[in-house]
Amino acid sequence: MDLKHKTAIVTGGTKGIGRGIAEALIREGVSVCISSRHQNEIDKAVSELNGSTEGSAIGFVCDVRQHDQVKALIEHTVQKLGGLDILINNAGVGIFETVAQTSPEDFRAVLETNLFGVFYCCHEAIPQMKKRGGGYIINISSLAGVNPHPRMAAYNASKFGLNGFSEALMQEVRHDNIKVSYVMPGSVNTEFGGDSPGDEKSWQLTPADIARVVIDLLHHDDRSLASRVEIRPSKPPKK
């Protein structure tokens, strides 16, 4: 895909992996709409992202758990940017407790954000991509989508589901010239799940590492589709 003058949505695009992806897309000349649940985070991120001379950024408040808000996000992007070519489903939450300690409300929040939110975004984006003659959907999953761990049942369930959803969707829309890939990172040095990034975790991946994968996927020739990518730290601490 030639990325110049393309348009994209990056959910959860104000920080962490989403912010890294938005920055990389803008450097490629893409016009990007980032979403977040908080207007102040959007205002700050958009101001910083528009320091680039290549692409441009706009923002829109959206809780991906709410279908009506997702619909409004897609409509806003199409109205302001002229269409939609790329969707990066990055918004996600992680609550890491045992099943006995996880409240029904928290379990629902994880599934509704990490899985239902992706469905809502894809459901609304696909008709817009068809109008453009095609597009690319990239879902940010996790190695937790294939490796279950204790205290991660909710997160595992959401990412296992996301992987299956992505595989099925890929087969549904491939003949509409819409590609679907999912990226499964290992440990990333971000604030995700209440973590604190720092130099002591320099062995972990960075948002820029994930963004590089996304850009590489988008640059593949039309004939090829890397539908699933696993990326992990090359030298984690020895156990």
Phi and psi in degrees as a GROMACS rama.xvg file:
@    title "Ramachandran Plot"
@    xaxis  label "Phi"
@    yaxis  label "Psi"
@TYPE xy
-77.9609  116.174  ASP-2
-84.0672  -14.4716  LEU-3
-59.2799  128.168  LYS-4
70.3302  13.1168  HIS-5
-81.0948  165.462  LYS-6
-123.493  148.857  THR-7
-146.409  153.584  ALA-8
-115.356  135.221  ILE-9
-123.398  108.424  VAL-10
-77.6355  147.273  THR-11
60.3106  43.1405  GLY-12
-96.772  11.4506  GLY-13
-91.2523  -16.5765  THR-14
-156.527  171.034  LYS-15
60.6512  -140.577  GLY-16
-60.3871  -43.5724  ILE-17
-60.8106  -41.9716  GLY-18
-63.9593  -42.899  ARG-19
-60.7394  -40.3256  GLY-20
-66.995  -43.5497  ILE-21
-59.4807  -43.8903  ALA-22
-60.7481  -43.7256  GLU-23
-65.916  -40.3141  ALA-24
-62.9355  -42.4573  LEU-25
-64.2623  -38.6667  ILE-26
-62.4811  -25.4595  ARG-27
-85.5369  -0.567282  GLU-28
92.8453  15.0442  GLY-29
-88.2793  141.45  VAL-30
-89.6889  125.899  SER-31
-122.171  136.208  VAL-32
-107.919  119.387  CYS-33
-99.2367  149.263  ILE-34
-124.434  155.569  SER-35
-161.195  167.093  SER-36
-84.1553  -7.1107  ARG-37
-125.145  121.612  HIS-38
-62.1691  -39.7746  GLN-39
-63.9467  -35.6512  ASN-40
-67.9455  -39.0573  GLU-41
-64.0862  -46.5961  ILE-42
-58.0561  -44.7279  ASP-43
-66.1998  -46.3886  LYS-44
-66.158  -42.9182  ALA-45
-62.1137  -41.8686  VAL-46
-60.2705  -42.6563  SER-47
-71.7843  -39.9869  GLU-48
-66.8266  -31.3927  LEU-49
-79.2618  8.13393  ASN-50
-72.7227  -12.3562  GLY-51
-75.7714  150.445  SER-52
-100.13  2.79161  THR-53
-94.9074  -87.3297  GLU-54
-84.8735  -160.114  GLY-55
-151.211  161.326  SER-56
-127.106  141.868  ALA-57
-129.733  171.046  ILE-58
-140.29  162.644  GLY-59
-154.356  130.808  PHE-60
-71.7045  126.286  VAL-61
-155.643  126.624  CYS-62
-96.6848  109.701  ASP-63
-65.4821  -9.55475  VAL-64
-74.019  -13.7751  ARG-65
-107.929  112.067  GLN-66
-57.5045  -40.5145  HIS-67
-64.6314  -34.3453  ASP-68
-71.9494  -36.7444  GLN-69
-63.8112  -43.7786  VAL-70
-58.6473  -41.0839  LYS-71
-66.7349  -36.4969  ALA-72
-61.6038  -46.4882  LEU-73
-64.0322  -45.1265  ILE-74
-62.6045  -41.0264  GLU-75
-62.793  -44.5193  HIS-76
-62.4237  -45.2906  THR-77
-63.6226  -41.045  VAL-78
-66.7343  -43.8689  GLN-79
-82.59  -33.991  LYS-80
-106.946  -9.01208  LEU-81
94.2388  -1.83634  GLY-82
159.005  -174.373  GLY-83
-141.207  121.832  LEU-84
-109.861  -32.161  ASP-85
-133.647  132.553  ILE-86
-123.787  121.447  LEU-87
-109.94  106.115  ILE-88
-86.3862  95.1918  ASN-89
-113.5  -25.5599  ASN-90
-55.1867  130.638  ALA-91
-161.599  158.507  GLY-92
-131.921  154.118  VAL-93
-134.231  122.753  GLY-94
-120.108  117.261  ILE-95
-113.184  90.7416  PHE-96
-139.488  165.361  GLU-97
-67.04  162.869  THR-98
-59.3072  -40.9381  VAL-99
-64.3832  -31.4701  ALA-100
-90.0995  -15.6614  GLN-101
-79.3294  126.477  THR-102
-76.2759  153.638  SER-103
-56.3047  -34.777  PRO-104
-66.4044  -41.5138  GLU-105
-68.6627  -40.9909  ASP-106
-60.2208  -43.9207  PHE-107
-63.7787  -40.3556  ARG-108
-61.9037  -39.7362  ALA-109
-66.1994  -48.2095  VAL-110
-65.9159  -40.8918  LEU-111
-69.1656  -31.8003  GLU-112
-79.0334  -53.278  THR-113
-78.9044  -21.0721  ASN-114
-122.548  -55.4832  LEU-115
-61.6614  -40.6519  PHE-116
-60.4672  -38.51  GLY-117
-65.5328  -42.4615  VAL-118
-59.1219  -47.6496  PHE-119
-58.3341  -45.1554  TYR-120
-64.7278  -44.1208  CYS-121
-65.203  -43.3021  CYS-122
-56.5154  -40.9967  HIS-123
-84.2591  -28.4842  GLU-124
-80.0015  -35.0272  ALA-125
-57.4694  -46.4908  ILE-126
-59.3183  -35.4968  PRO-127
-69.3781  -37.6377  GLN-128
-67.8526  -37.1264  MET-129
-61.5582  -35.9668  LYS-130
-63.4338  -28.9362  LYS-131
-89.0864  -2.9126  ARG-132
88.1235  7.67104  GLY-133
148.055  -176.997  GLY-134
174.747  -169.376  GLY-135
-143.656  127.966  TYR-136
-112.986  124.988  ILE-137
-123.05  119.778  ILE-138
-100.991  128.266  ASN-139
-88.6324  105.51  ILE-140
-99.9253  -137.091  SER-141
-168.916  155.764  SER-142
-63.3234  -16.182  LEU-143
-69.2246  -6.65416  ALA-144
-81.7666  -6.04124  GLY-145
-132.246  -10.822  VAL-146
-123.12  100.892  ASN-147
-73.7315  146.259  PRO-148
-139.1  150.619  HIS-149
-63.4179  150.22  PRO-150
67.9107  15.1039  ARG-151
-132.473  20.0286  MET-152
-58.2793  -44.1638  ALA-153
-64.2737  -47.2809  ALA-154
-65.3456  -44.8475  TYR-155
-56.2432  -47.1013  ASN-156
-59.113  -41.7686  ALA-157
-67.1694  -40.2422  SER-158
-80.9217  -34.838  LYS-159
-58.569  -45.0586  PHE-160
-63.1296  -41.0326  GLY-161
-62.7481  -39.8362  LEU-162
-63.2055  -45.6504  ASN-163
-64.2247  -41.4294  GLY-164
-58.7676  -45.0762  PHE-165
-64.15  -41.6136  SER-166
-63.1745  -43.3758  GLU-167
-67.3475  -43.5305  ALA-168
-62.3257  -40.3055  LEU-169
-54.0925  -43.1182  MET-170
-73.2208  -27.4475  GLN-171
-71.3335  -38.968  GLU-172
-110.969  3.34032  VAL-173
-62.8822  -31.9505  ARG-174
-85.209  1.31233  HIS-175
-97.3749  13.1413  ASP-176
63.1573  28.3701  ASN-177
-110.107  118.545  ILE-178
-89.4  148.45  LYS-179
-132.613  126.712  VAL-180
-132.61  156.596  SER-181
-131.28  141.907  TYR-182
-111.017  131.647  VAL-183
-117.851  89.5154  MET-184
-78.6844  152.732  PRO-185
-85.6426  -145.236  GLY-186
-64.4801  128.801  SER-187
-122.312  137.696  VAL-188
-79.8702  80.4844  ASN-189
-138.334  -175.467  THR-190
-85.9593  3.18844  GLU-191
-57.2335  138.134  PHE-192
67.7103  22.3812  GLY-193
82.4263  9.74921  GLY-194
-74.5522  164.733  ASP-195
-123.565  113.123  SER-196
-67.6357  148.428  PRO-197
-171.799  171.563  GLY-198
-65.71  -27.846  ASP-199
-67.7168  -12.5009  GLU-200
-111.093  29.7495  LYS-201
-65.7387  -14.8495  SER-202
-72.0641  -18.1455  TRP-203
-75.8524  162.389  GLN-204
-64.6742  161.865  LEU-205
-116.198  161.588  THR-206
-54.2351  -33.8552  PRO-207
-64.1707  -31.6124  ALA-208
-64.7584  -41.8083  ASP-209
-70.8831  -39.0746  ILE-210
-61.3187  -37.9013  ALA-211
-61.5337  -40.8307  ARG-212
-61.4599  -44.6331  VAL-213
-60.1801  -46.6954  VAL-214
-63.8563  -41.2469  ILE-215
-60.4318  -42.216  ASP-216
-60.663  -44.923  LEU-217
-64.8201  -27.4726  LEU-218
-86.2725  -4.58984  HIS-219
-59.6768  148.306  HIS-220
-62.1577  155.765  ASP-221
-57.1543  -29.9036  ASP-222
-75.2966  -13.9097  ARG-223
-116.899  147.599  SER-224
-141.785  110.596  LEU-225
-87.2767  92.5415  ALA-226
-75.7496  -20.0158  SER-227
-144.988  130.854  ARG-228
-128.243  126.55  VAL-229
-103.351  131.934  GLU-230
-138.195  131.612  ILE-231
-140.033  160.051  ARG-232
-57.7519  138.244  PRO-233
-76.0849  -28.8828  SER-234
-138.111  73.3307  LYS-235
-67.5728  162.492  PRO-236
-59.1666  141.719  PRO-237
-70.0479  140.736  LYS-238
